[in-house]
Amino acid sequence: PPFWFSPITGIYSSKFPSIHLPVDPNLDAISALFSHRHHGDAALVDSLTGFSISHTELQIMVQSMAAGIYHVLGVRQGDVVSLVLPNSVYFPMIFLSLISLGAIVTTMNPSSSLGEIKKQVSECNVGLAFTSAENVDKLSSLEVRVIIVPESYDFDLIRIENPKFYAVMKESFGFVPKPLIKQDDVAAIMYSSGTTGATKGVLLTHRNLIASMELFVRFEASQYEYPGWSNVYLAALPLCHIYGLSLFVMGLLSLGSTIVVMRRFDASDVINVIERFKITHFPVVPPMLMALTKKAKGVCGEVFKSLKQVSSGAAPLSRKFIEDFLQTLPHVDLIQGYGMTESTAVGTRGFNSEKLSRYSSVGLLAPNMQAKVVDWSSGSFLPPGNRGELWVQGPGVMKGYLNNPKATQMSIVEDSWLRTGDIAYFDEDGYLFIVDRIKEIIKYKGFQIAPADLEAVLVSHPLIIDAAVTAAPNEECGEIPVAFVVRRQEATLSEQDVISYVAAQVAPYRKVRKVVMVSSIPKSPTGKILRKELKRILTKSVSS
Ligand code: 4UU
């Protein structure tokens, strides 16, 4: 057998030599990040205005902002602060300042509904939020103290219009008392539904963030050093999600790369930004890859001269998207990466050397990570070439779910193995292929949607007796949520009524996009929704 697979234990190991992670138990992720020294190159750039700060300035800024947050806002170690923020240069600065104080950050999608924000605020016990103007009312109604983060980088204007933020950011408070932070302390609470049920808080420690920085980002990027080039990354992925957070808020900053931050993804803007800032690396989700390819067809190749690598992750990439991209931009490397919120995005990445033929693989196991492929009927561990549920183990794996020992026990099994809920196999060279998903989550443009969350909203409607949600495949978005609804007999509830009802209560990306009226929801004798059966009904209703 190959050196990276043991037929006795069934364990797959990384093909790469282990990386020495810091062992000091009293090391926080910010000290680890800034232990990598960089100089005057731009660290963060705003794609709209060109406003930028260097790596040196970033480090000073994080210290001074932490002091501001400590003195002006009274944030202390262990306090939970939420970021309900779109992408901006401020996002990483605020995140890093908060966790350097030992505070815990919980991120939310800025398009979240009041109900979604309320749930997370109460579960995480959030007392303070940094947010954009459009979410102030929602948060204030929940009695959360709010700091508005400006859209501009004009500090004279900010001083007048938003003195509180100005004080936090720009006034000098000297030093902050540096608390003792342990690697094992929680730094972030990200939201994910895991393999089943409603969305839950994923507890990520400073150790997890350090692992993600060292094993995923720094390691992958070290394979991609082009002599004479400095790496310029385009950050169009949402920073509130683990994929964007691990890359752009921590890992790439520790590496000294330049990150050009876009407020939101727009394919036409992206093309201009790539040309203007000479972007070399562009991490995407599959719908972004498709939109980019489509736009690129009508554009002169010169525009993309700087682009070296596009990396896709968070959802399956279809063969069609891959082929289309390779034809349109043949000089650009295309790789995939795979990870989860629960693994702090550490998982697998494609590498430079694997050109051709393996585009549909998500790559090789990251250093220090191990995996098993488990046969779900017999429970046995499978060798290369065989499909089963993927389990992973390593320093990226979360501490557990917030206030939910039962869900933690179901997800982290046999001591330390994280069940991914993905069906996968390793080929004879150790490349991983994700072929299916057995967990309940729906992936809409790479974002998670938990069927259980939508089901709870649906059954809160007075005219709905029962409901179940599943995914339907969709070329552009990957998957869309479909609701099966049982109406009260007398009801005059239409499909559109159901769609509107849900849309009013969830973030736009999570809304139900199709409704099927049924007389009952297929369930097991124990009352569990038979999701496979739903999928079968769906295929039948489409083909008929
Ligand atoms: C098929 O989506 C993420 C993390 C994405 C990520 C991390 C490191 C992308 C690239 C990278 O290098 O996290 P979650 O928690 O939102 O969703 C995790 C789930 C996985 O279990 C799997 O079902 O998202 C799916 N997924 C993928 N599926 C993630 N990446 C892929 C992929 N192909 N490349």
Boltz pocket constraint, residues with backbone or C-beta under 6 A from the ligand:
constraints:
  - pocket:
      binder: B
      contacts: [[A, 192], [A, 242], [A, 243], [A, 312], [A, 313], [A, 314], [A, 315], [A, 316], [A, 317], [A, 336], [A, 337], [A, 338], [A, 339], [A, 340], [A, 341], [A, 342], [A, 345], [A, 346], [A, 347], [A, 348], [A, 349], [A, 362], [A, 420], [A, 421], [A, 422], [A, 434], [A, 436], [A, 437], [A, 443], [A, 446], [A, 447], [A, 448]]
      max_distance: 6.0
